[in-house]
Amino acid sequence: MQFLDRTLSTAAENLALDETLLLSAESAGGPEVLRLWEWPASAVVLGSGSRLLEDVDEPTCRLDQVPILRRASGGGAVLLGNGCLCFSLVLAYERSLALSSIRSSYEFVLERMRRALLDLVPNCELAGTSDLAVGGRKFSGNSQQRKQKYLLHHGTLLYKFDLSQVSRYLHIPARQPAYRENREHASFLTNLPMDGRDLKDRLRRAWDVDATISALPLDLVRDLVVKKYGKEEWTRRR
């Protein structure tokens, strides 16, 4: 598996890079990738099926100049920012039979993530369909985009995030896991008790990274920004 720790200069480029890594693997047959990145300011990212007006306080986002984007994977709307580490995995289905179905693939990925954190958060657990939580409070949300031979697994890990900001920009979702119990964002979310460097080191060890990506297909990234991630029609499609 190859490793990439890089944040590009715009939020749209970062979303496009994740999909580019998936498409490149699908067309060329590999390699698998672990990518880490962290956006330094607030940004809202909708899931592919999210409804903008239902999930986001758009007037407040505009007032605060918080960009709103949409990713190509499923799941709900999330707020990115400092203290929220994003990880992206491009995995070949041939790695494990568990990756062939959506539910078992979440279990496969999240169980490995859980084991990497157990010494610091011993009661860490898989919660809902695609979350990691501790004491009933979520610190990681996840989503996927799937192709014929590879999948892209997105995840966020909160470790130093300003939880009070989430309710300013995101509504409580209409669809939510049972364990949330309709709680406000600030009482539903929590931060991991570690710094970003420790978290990155744990992820690298958990996925047994053996090489670093030296060249990026930035032309393909820019093309996806122009055709998809940078277009208002894509963001506002639902």
N, C-alpha and C positions, 0 to 999 in steps of 0.2 A: 504494500500500500504506500502511495506517495503522500507527502505532506505539503500543505500550503498554509502559511500564516500571513495573510495579506488582506488589507482593506483598501479597496479602490476609492477614487476621489469623489464619486457620487453614490447615493443610495441605489439609484437605478442600475448603475454598473455592477454593484455588488450582487444584486438579485440576478442580473444577466450572467454574471460569471458562474454562479452556481449551476444555472441551466446549461451553460456552455460546457462545463466540465462533464455533465451528464450526457449531453449530445455527442461530445467528443469520444467518450468511452463507448457509447452505444455504436457509433459508426466505425471506430477503429479497434474495438475489442479490448479496451483497457487503457490505462491501469485504474485500479480502485484509488480513491482519494479521500483523505481527511483534510478539510479546510476549516480554518478558524478565522473569524473576523469580528470586529466590534465597531459599531457606528458611534461616533463621539457625541452626537446630539440627538434630541428626540426625533423620531420618525415613526409614523404609523405604517404598518404593512398588513394589508388585507390578504386573507386566503383567497384562492381562486374562486370559491363559491360565496364569499362573504358579501353582504349587502351593505354598501357604504353608508347609506343614510340610517340604517338600523344599528350599525356597529360603532360608528364614529361620530364624535361631536365635531363636525366639519367647520362650523363657524369659529370655534375656539382654536382649532388647528390653523385656520387662516389667520386669525388674530395673532397667534404666537409664531407664525411662519414655520409651522411643523409640516413637513411634506407628507403626503399620503400616496402610497404606492400599493401595487398588487403583485403578489408572487404567483407562480404557476402551480404550486402545490396546494393541497387542501388545508383544512383547519380554519381556525378563527383569526380575527384581527389581533395583532400584537403591537406593543409599543417597544421600539428599540431605543438604545441610548447608552451612555456611559455606565458600566457595571453590568451590562447584559452581553455576555459572550455568545456569539452565534457560531454554531458548528454545522458543517455540511459533510455528509458522507455519500460518496458515490460507490455503491456496492454491486458486485456481480451476483446474480441469482445463484450461480454455480458455487458460490462460497458456502451456502447452506440451504438445505431444503426449506428451512424456516422462512427464508426470504421470499418464497413463492406466493405467499398469501399476505394480505395486508395486516391482519391481526397478529399472526405469528411473527411477522417481520418487525413490528413494533416491539413485541416481547423480546425478540432476539437482540435488537439494538439497545433497548432501554435496560435490559438486565445486565448487559456489559457495562453500561454507564453507571448503573447502580452499584455494581461491585467495585468500580473505581473510586467510589465516594464513601464506602461503608465505614472506613476507619474514623472518618470525621462526622458522618451522619449515619450512625448505626441503624436508625429506624427509617432510613430512606426506603421508599417503596414505589412500585408502579401503581398509578392511580388513574381511574377513568380508562379511556382507550389509549391515550398517547401522552400521558403526563408522568413526571416524576415529582413526588411530594414527600414532605417530612412533617409528621404530626398533623396531617390533613391539610397542609398548606403547600401550594404548588411552587416549584422553583424552575421547572423545565416543561415547556410545551413543544410539541413535535408535529411534523407533517411530512408528507411524501409526494413525490412525483415519480411515476413508474413507466418504464419503457419495456421493450420485449426482453432485453438481456440484462439491463441494469436498472437500479432505482436510485433516486436522490432522496436522502433523508435529511430534512432540515430540523434543527433544534435550537432552542435558546436556553441559556443557563444564567440565572440571576445570582450575582455574588456581591454586588455593591450598588444596586440599582435604587433609584429614588422611587419607591413604591407609591408615594402619594401622587405622583404625576399621572399614573395610569388612568385614574378616574376622571382626570381633567380632559382627557382626549378620547377615551373609549367608554361606551355604554356597557352596562352589564349585558352579556350576550343572552339572547333568547334561548339558544341551545347551549346547554352546559352539562358537564358531568354531574352525576347525582351527589358526589362527595362535596361539591361546591356549596350546595344548600343555599343558593341565591345570595351568598355573601358578597359584599363590596370588594373591589379589587384589593384594597390595602389590607383587608383582613383575610383574604384568600391566598395572597402571594407571600413569598418569603425569600430571603437571600441565603445563599450558602455561606458558611463561616470560613471563608478562605479568600486569598487574593487571586488575581487573574493569572499570574505566572504559575502558581501551584495548580490551578485548574487546567491550564494548557498542558502542563507536564503530565498530569494524570490522564488526559485524553490521549496524548501521544503514546503513553505506555499501554493504555487500555486497548488501543487498536494496532499496536505493534508496528508502528510506522518504520519503514526501512529506507526511505529515500525522500528527497525534497524536489518538488517541481521546479525546474529551472526556467522554463519558457511558458508563457501564457498565450492562448489564442485571442489576443485583445481585439483583433479585427472582427471576430465572431461576437465578442462581447458588445462592441459598439454597434454592430448590425442588429443585435437583439434589442438594444436600447432604442434605436431608431424605429424598429418595426413593432416593438411591444412595450417594454418597461418604461419608456419615456413618453408614451402616448396617453393623452387624456382619455381616449376612447377605451383603452385597456383598463385603466384604473377605475373608470366609471361604468364599466360594462354591466354591473349589477348594483 
